[in-house]
Amino acid sequence: MPVDHYENFPVASLLVPRHLRPAVINIYRFARSADDIADEGNANAETRLAQLDAYRRQLSAIQEDARPLNASVAIADIFLPLKQTIQTHQLSIEPFFDLLSAFSQDVQKTRYADDQELLDYCSRSANPVGRLMLQLYQADTPANRPLSDAICTGLQLTNFWQDVTIDWRKERIYLPQSAMQSFGVTETHIAQGRCDEAWQGLMQERTQQARTMLNSGFPLVHNLGGRLGLELKFVILGGLRILERLEQLNYNVFSRRPTLNKGDWILLLGRAISRRAST
């Protein structure tokens, strides 16, 4: 199924075992719909936050093993299957609350002072998805969790640097203010699409940070193995390829959003085979 808005979620592809696909889709529908509440449409902040609070009440009802609130047919269509998925696979409820916390933050917070603030956001906007996937695959171990977190945060940062212009239109800047100041970059750079030496230096640093995180989580591919390990390998390599694209554009994300095409996926197939042979 296509991922249109919530980029931090794995696609329920043929590599996902058939018996887990409904669970993946049910979790995705929750995350996608909640993310849309925070991002899509013309609702004001108060309305968005109220709708996200309704989601929290539904999660609380599931947590207490009570019947989900029937606030609307749309919500029931999301939470009744989600409740079944959580109970069937014995999933933790905390990652779902963490996602809602991040989506609510997107409504209220548009700037990040430093890496500490940004990485805290990533720990709630991206890492919970990895934790849930580990639980689904019965691979949620102390050794695997930090590797999953590194991959998810690395992918989230890659999305941010890929989508600087898109986020600017939503009046958001995820680039830490302290990093911008250290390179002499201001919001005027983004507003005017100014890709000068200062901007390139900042983005080079940010790109390397994301690359380091993705590579540091790569051992999880071998820990998991099988179809999940293969899918995860392509996800990581895809993220790394986007970072390469950023470099090839000299970080000029104002004129073109870096994306992957058919040729890139053929390249990634070769890299996946090569990386297996070299490990």
N, C-alpha and C positions, 0 to 999 in steps of 0.2 A: 504494500500500500504506500502511496506517495506521502512524503513528509513535506508539507507545504509551509508550515509556520514553526512547528516545534522541532528545531534541528537537532536537539540533543537526544533524540530517540532513535534506536536501531530500527531499520525497516524489517517488517515481518516477511522476509524473503524465503526463498526455497531452502536456504541453509538453516533456517529455524525448524526444528523438528515439528512435525504436524501437530502433535499433541500439545505443544506449547504455543502455537500460533494464536489461538483464541485468547490466551492470557496476555500475550504481548499486545494484541490489538486492543483489548479492554483497558490495559494500563495506558496505552498510547492515547486512546480516546479521552481518558480523564486528563492526561497532561496537555494534550492538544487543545481541548475545549477550555481548560483553565487558562492556558497561555493566550488563547484568543480573547478571553474576557479582559485580560490585562492590555492587550495590544491592538485588537481590531475594533472597527466601528467608531462611532462618534460619542460614545457615552462619556460622562464626566467622571472624575476620579471617585467621587462619593458613590456613584452607581456601581462602578467596577469593583470597589472594595466590598460593597454590600453583597454583590454576586459571589465574590470569592469567599466571603463569610458563610454564605449558604452552602458552599462546597465543604467548608470546615465542619459545619453542623452535620452534613451527610457522613463525613469521615468519622466524626465522633459517634454517630449512631452505629456505624459498622464496628468501631472499636468496642463499643459497649454491647455488641451483638444484639442490638435492637433493630427494629424494622426501619429502613431509611425513610427520611421525611419525604413526603410526596408533594414537594413544593411545586413541581411542574413535571409534565411528562418527559421533557427533555432531560431534566436532571435524573429522573428515575431510569431512563434508558441508559444513562452512563453508570449510575451507582449500583443498580441491581446486578448487572454482570460483573462490576468491579468487586462487589461484596463476595460473589461466588468465587472469583479468581483469588482473592485474598485468603479466603477460607480453605479453598481446595489446595493451594500451594503454600499455605501457612506463611504468608508474606508479612513482614513488619509493616505497621501502619505509619511509623515515623517518616519514612521517605516521602510519602504522599503529603504529609503536613509540611515537610521541608520545601517541597515544590511550591505549595501554595504560599509559603512565606516569601519565596523568591519572586513569584508573580506579583504578590502584593507590593513588594519592594519596587518592582518595575513601575508600578503606578505612582509611587511616592518619591522615589529617589532617581535623579537624572545625572548625577555626577559622583565620582569616586575619588576620594582624597589620595589614596595610595594603594599599593598592591595588597596590603592586608585587608582593606575593605573589599577590593575586587575579588580576591580569592575566597573570602568569606561568602560572598554572593554566589560564586561558582560552586561552593560546597553544598549549596541548597538548590541551585538551578540546574545543575548538571550531574553532580556526583550521585544523587539519589537514584537516578536511572540506572547507573551501573550497579549500585547495590541491589536493586530489585532484580536485575538480570542475573546477578550471581545467585540470589536466592532461588529464582526460577530454575536455574540449572544445578541447584544444590552444590554450589561451589563458593558459598559465602564463608570464607575462612580468614583468619587474621593475616595470613600471608597474601591473600588475593585482594583484600579491600584497598590497601594503599595503592596497589598497581592500578586497580580500576579507577580510583579517585584521580590518579595522575592522568590517565587517558581521558576521562570525562572532562576534567578541567582543561586539558590541552585542547580538546575539541571545542570547548566553549570559547576559549580565547581565540582559537582560529576563526570561529564564527564572528567574533567581535571585530577582528582586524579585517576580515573579508567584507563586513557589512557596516563599516564606519559611516558611509554616506546614508545608508538606509536608517541607521539608528539616529543620525543627525536630524533626519526628517521627522522623527518621533521625539525630537528635542532631548535625546539622550547621548551622552558621551561615556563610553566605558573605559577609554584611555585614562589611567590614573593621572590626576592633576599634578602630582609630584613629578612623575616621569615627563609630562609635557613641559613643565617648568625647567627641568634639568636640561632639556634640549632646545629650549627657547621656542617651543611650539605653543601657539594660542588657539582659541576657538576660531579665530579668523582664518587660520589655515584650512579648517574644515568648511567653514561657510563659503570661502572663496575658491576652494579646491586647489590650494597652493601646495604643490608637491616639490618643495625646495630641499636643500641639503639638511636643514633641521628636521623636517618631516621624515625624510628618508632615514636619518639616524635613529629617530624615535621608533619608527616602524621596524627597522632592522633589529633593534633590541627586543621589541615585543614579539616579533616573529621567532627569534631565537629562544625566547622564554617558552613559547608554545611548543616548539620543536623539542626542546629538552624534556618537557613533561611527557609528550607522546612517546618519545624513545624510552624514557625511564619506565613507562608502563608496559613496554613490549613483552617482557617476560611472561605476562599474563596469558599471552597467546599460547605459549608452550605449557603453562600450568593447566589450562583448560583443555587444549587439544580438540580433536574432532571437529564437528561442523561449527560449533560456537567459536572455537579458536580460529578457524578459517575465516569466518565472517568478521571477527574482531580484527584479524590481520588486515583485511581489506579496508575496514573502517579507519584504522590507524594510518595505513599507507595513503588512503584518500586524503586524510587530514594533512599529512606531510606534503602531499602533492599540491594541495591548495597553498601551503606556505611557499612552496617553490614558485608557484604561479605569482604570488605576491612579489617575490624577489624579481622575477622576470619582468614584471611591470614597473620595476623600480618603486614599488609601493604606491603607485598612482591609482589608488582605489576610487578616485574621483571621476576618472574617465571610463573605467571599466571594472566591473565586479568579476574577480577571478572565479571561474567555475571549471568543472571537469567535463570533458567531452569523451566521445567513443574512443578516440586515440589514447586519451589518458588512461582509460580503464584497461586497454590492451597493454599499455606500458606497466600498469600496476600488477597485471597478471604475471608478467615477466619478473617483476620485482618480488612478488610474493613467492614465486618458485625459487628465485635466487637467494632470498633471505632465509628460506628454509634450509637451502643447501649449505649456507654459510654458518648456520647455528648448530 
